[in-house]
Amino acid sequence: MHANIHINAISRSKGKNAVNAASYRSGSAMRTRSVVGAAAYRSGESLTHHQNGQVFDYTRKERVEASKMLVPEQAKDWARNRESYWNAVEDREKRKDALLAKEALLVLPRNLSHEQQVQVVEGWANENLVQKRGLVVDYAIHAPDASDGEKNYHAHVLYYPRPIDENGEFARTKLTGYKTPNTVDGTKTLQEFRFSFQEHLNAASAEND
């Protein structure tokens, strides 16, 4: 089964941030730069940006089929909560052009059941990001209407590329660049991600067969 996956970088620089990315896709006007806002938009929840008190309320957003935080075993409670985790990311990154998160956009076939879609997304994210790289993952499955009248099932997988260390805190080093072990960048990593996604899709499709 063809694995359709796209990786986007979300940063504060040049307006390329999480909220503006959501604004572009939704056609709505959102100008505040915040990865907290991005997490709220994708999950369909209400989250507060602790630095300025701004509330991002997307509880009326429709067609959010599922959302969940996936965390390494050593993660502390603050990393298991969507609002506290993404606020911690905002606090950790001081630079105006800081990379706040990366997003994997996974296209999900229509022939999979809801349970299989969740199985595929969580299986892929746990294998490639949580277990192998020690990252926290925040995913949401969306099902907007497609042009043919069916549903366009896809998953937004947000991950901040700084692992959780053995003490349950943010590690000193991000998994970015081309020389860092277990980097989340580069052509080789994208190929690895795509091949893994294809394996998870084929396994789920085989169940239907």
Solvent accessible surface area in square Angstrom, and as a share of the most:
residue,aa,sasa,rsa
1,M,80,0.36
2,H,148,0.66
3,A,2,0.02
4,N,53,0.27
5,I,2,0.01
6,H,95,0.42
7,I,52,0.26
8,N,48,0.25
9,A,65,0.50
10,I,4,0.02
11,S,16,0.10
12,R,36,0.13
13,S,34,0.22
14,K,184,0.78
15,G,17,0.16
16,K,136,0.58
17,N,1,0.01
18,A,0,0.00
19,V,1,0.01
20,N,43,0.22
21,A,28,0.22
22,A,1,0.00
23,S,17,0.11
24,Y,190,0.72
25,R,101,0.37
26,S,52,0.33
27,G,71,0.69
28,S,55,0.35
29,A,89,0.69
30,M,30,0.13
31,R,206,0.75
32,T,45,0.26
33,R,115,0.42
34,S,0,0.00
35,V,0,0.00
36,V,0,0.00
37,G,1,0.01
38,A,0,0.00
39,A,1,0.01
40,A,0,0.00
41,Y,23,0.09
42,R,7,0.02
43,S,9,0.06
44,G,16,0.15
45,E,63,0.28
46,S,50,0.32
47,L,8,0.04
48,T,40,0.23
49,H,8,0.04
50,H,104,0.46
51,Q,108,0.48
52,N,92,0.47
53,G,45,0.43
54,Q,64,0.29
55,V,89,0.51
56,F,12,0.05
57,D,86,0.44
58,Y,42,0.16
59,T,81,0.47
60,R,227,0.83
61,K,59,0.25
62,E,123,0.55
63,R,99,0.36
64,V,41,0.23
65,E,75,0.33
66,A,22,0.17
67,S,42,0.27
68,K,99,0.42
69,M,28,0.12
70,L,13,0.07
71,V,30,0.17
72,P,8,0.05
73,E,169,0.76
74,Q,73,0.33
75,A,8,0.06
76,K,92,0.39
77,D,118,0.61
78,W,64,0.22
79,A,0,0.00
80,R,107,0.39
81,N,80,0.41
82,R,21,0.08
83,E,48,0.22
84,S,34,0.22
85,Y,0,0.00
86,W,0,0.00
87,N,5,0.02
88,A,26,0.20
89,V,0,0.00
90,E,4,0.02
91,D,65,0.34
92,R,96,0.35
93,E,14,0.06
94,K,167,0.71
95,R,162,0.59
96,K,184,0.78
97,D,68,0.35
98,A,5,0.04
99,L,32,0.16
100,L,0,0.00
101,A,0,0.00
102,K,23,0.10
103,E,0,0.00
104,A,0,0.00
105,L,35,0.18
106,L,0,0.00
107,V,52,0.30
108,L,5,0.02
109,P,33,0.21
110,R,114,0.42
111,N,85,0.44
112,L,9,0.04
113,S,51,0.33
114,H,80,0.36
115,E,121,0.54
116,Q,18,0.08
117,Q,4,0.02
118,V,33,0.19
119,Q,86,0.38
120,V,2,0.01
121,V,0,0.00
122,E,33,0.15
123,G,22,0.21
124,W,0,0.00
125,A,0,0.00
126,N,40,0.20
127,E,74,0.33
128,N,3,0.02
129,L,0,0.00
130,V,9,0.05
131,Q,139,0.62
132,K,96,0.41
133,R,14,0.05
134,G,13,0.12
135,L,0,0.00
136,V,0,0.00
137,V,0,0.00
138,D,6,0.03
139,Y,5,0.02
140,A,1,0.01
141,I,0,0.00
142,H,12,0.06
143,A,3,0.02
144,P,47,0.30
145,D,85,0.44
146,A,26,0.20
147,S,129,0.83
148,D,91,0.47
149,G,65,0.62
150,E,94,0.42
151,K,67,0.28
152,N,68,0.35
153,Y,50,0.19
154,H,23,0.10
155,A,0,0.00
156,H,7,0.03
157,V,0,0.00
158,L,1,0.00
159,Y,0,0.00
160,Y,0,0.00
161,P,0,0.00
162,R,16,0.06
163,P,18,0.11
164,I,5,0.03
165,D,35,0.18
166,E,146,0.65
167,N,101,0.52
168,G,0,0.00
169,E,72,0.32
170,F,32,0.13
171,A,21,0.16
172,R,221,0.81
173,T,83,0.48
174,K,37,0.16
175,L,18,0.09
176,T,36,0.21
177,G,31,0.30
178,Y,180,0.68
179,K,198,0.84
180,T,32,0.19
181,P,108,0.68
182,N,68,0.35
183,T,22,0.13
184,V,6,0.03
185,D,25,0.13
186,G,26,0.25
187,T,99,0.57
188,K,166,0.70
189,T,9,0.05
190,L,59,0.29
191,Q,105,0.47
192,E,53,0.24
193,F,1,0.01
194,R,86,0.31
195,F,124,0.52
196,S,5,0.03
197,F,0,0.00
198,Q,65,0.29
199,E,87,0.39
200,H,43,0.19
201,L,1,0.00
202,N,58,0.30
203,A,56,0.44
204,A,0,0.00
205,S,18,0.11
206,A,63,0.49
207,E,108,0.48
208,N,73,0.37
209,D,153,0.79
